[in-house]
Amino acid sequence: MGIGWNRLRLARLGALGALVLTGSSSALAADLTIVVTSIADEASDVNDLCTLREALSTVNSLVQVDSCGPGAAGSPLPVGPLDGLTIQIPAGTYVLGVPGTSEDLNASGDLDVRRTVTISGAGIDQTVIDGAQNDRVLEVHSVTSLLGRPVVLRGLTLRSGRPPIEQNGGCLRSKSSLLLLERTRIAECDTPEPVFGGFGGLGGGISIEGGAVTIRRSEIVDNTAFQGSGGGILVAESAAVDIVDSTIARNRALIQNGFVSGGGLSNFDGTVNILGSAVIDNEVTGSGGGLANGGILARTMNVMNSTIARNSATGGGGGINNTRDLSLTNVTITENVADSNGDDDGDGGGLRVSASGFASAVLKANVIAWNQDDSPVGSTSIRPDVSGTVNSAGFNIVLDGEGLSGIVDGVLSDRVGVDPLLDLPTGSPEHYPLLPGSVAIDQIPRPVCVAVSTGANTLWRPVPASRPISAESAAAPSARSAPSRIARPKSSSTAGSRATTRPGHRPSPDSPAWLLQSRPCSVQADKRPWPPGASDRVERLRACCAPVAAWAGCVARDGWRPPAASVGS
């Protein structure tokens, strides 16, 4: 627990290589690029065209199919064991029209990846691979590489996949592979319910079964696991998963007679790190509307600088349900609902921590407020924000402390019973800005900032232009008064229609406001979208932070910097 993000990334270097973790794209510059020239779905026709399926068969076999290569059909590709391969897919919609026959050789149904390759589209909205519900869209089969290169999906959308009954991964299935999804959308896929009852497939959008997967600047949206867990994503078989600057939204895990988990993501037995992301508007018939962590085997989930909002569960943990090891740092958990069907079978609208004895939750600098427990009036277990025992590392703000143990108002700079004054959600990935007068602003004393910023979160910064909270603004509402359990109205807007920036001054990276900052830290995450044309060079301009002795390291994006932040996301 409490493992720093940088240490987690360094531990992953041997598996995914420096490319995935630093964002550099030069290491994957392919020695041979195959350009798709037809939107048809053909496996081996010789017509001087190159379809997507033919291009992938060429990569898998290293033998040219049709015109997918520099030579003649049937000739070996002129590549060595250390050379890279790229499939370039122009803008267009590529419908996989050959119904699946449950084979894994790329002849029908889903596309089968059996060798390291970069599959690059023209953009997330320009290149679409449509499964037409004939099968899932793509499966990655135990792919390894001599250089540790991952399979890469970049700049495209996978949609409308549906695998055979009781199989996992509606859009995408990754089995014991190294995989990177970058600027990729996984959408409108599902795992079908079984004909004769029981449980269906898992992972409505993605099923990650072993290996190491990074999802960066991507969207997992509008997927459904019917009769199975993990509406958006399933993590199983000791997989290691990093989700960065991404959105998991409007996914569902549903069952008619039973109990499943994880409307957005279900972690069965892996290690999941979520950074700078939003898990919003997901639902489950069971526990963990947004995120579910845990099961029979040990597993770990670390969530940092992220938003968990407007998720719902008929059982416990509208936002997050935890039964194993969980760490939350700088997370906003708001407007989630537990026991959404009102049958008194769940609690912990924002967060539920199991009392089984196996669960552990460490919380640092989080905002948990305005969640709901829809248990019927008169129930003895109405716990809107948090249900269970947590370990506080300080600076948390919880609106309703009913059912919560481990966070005490005034101890370790935690606040309980105080409205954090969250504004309406905005941005992509979505976040909730703080209103003027919020107790989260300047919450962390200067000497403690370094301890926070070098823990599990490299995005903490001093605040360049904020003022200390006045006694008047800090006193309203009262820190000691019991908050109302009538949650404020939910926003009816969607992330796609909201403004992509929040108000505030953007000082230059070289401004003395950055270099000579002496104010306390607040506790809100960097959630601004990437500016047009920005590259992935995170952790550059570290030198600009050097004069600030009280904190170590910064994140800059090609010289563009969002306002420094505060508690929550």
ABEGO torsion letter per residue (X at the ends): XGBBAAAAAAAAAAAAEAAAAAGBAAAABBABBBBBABABBBAABBAGBBBAAAAAAAAAAGBBBEABEABBBGBBBBBBAABBBBBBBBBEBBBBABBBAGBAAGABEBBBBABBBBBBBAEAAABBBBAGGABBABBBBGBBBAAGBBBBBBGBBBBGBBBBBGBBGAABBBBGBBBBBBGBBBBGBBBBBBAAEEBBBBGAABBBBEEBBBBBGBBBBGBBBBGBBGAABBBBGGBBBBBBGBBBBGBBBBBABEBBBGAABBBAABBBBBBGBBBBGBBBBEBGAABBBEBABBBBBBBBGBBBBGBBBABBGAABBBABBBBBBGBBBBGBBBGAAGAGABBGAABBBBAAGABBBBBBGBBBBGBBBABBBGBABBBAABBEBBBBAEGBBBABABGBBGBBBGBGGBBBGBBAGBBBBBEOBBBBBBBBGBAABGABBAAAAAAAAABABAABBBBAABBBBBAAAAAOBBAABBBBABBBBBBABBAAABBABBBEBBBBAABAAAAABABBBBBBBBABBBBBGBBABBGBGAAAAAABAABBEBBBBGGBBBBBBBBEX
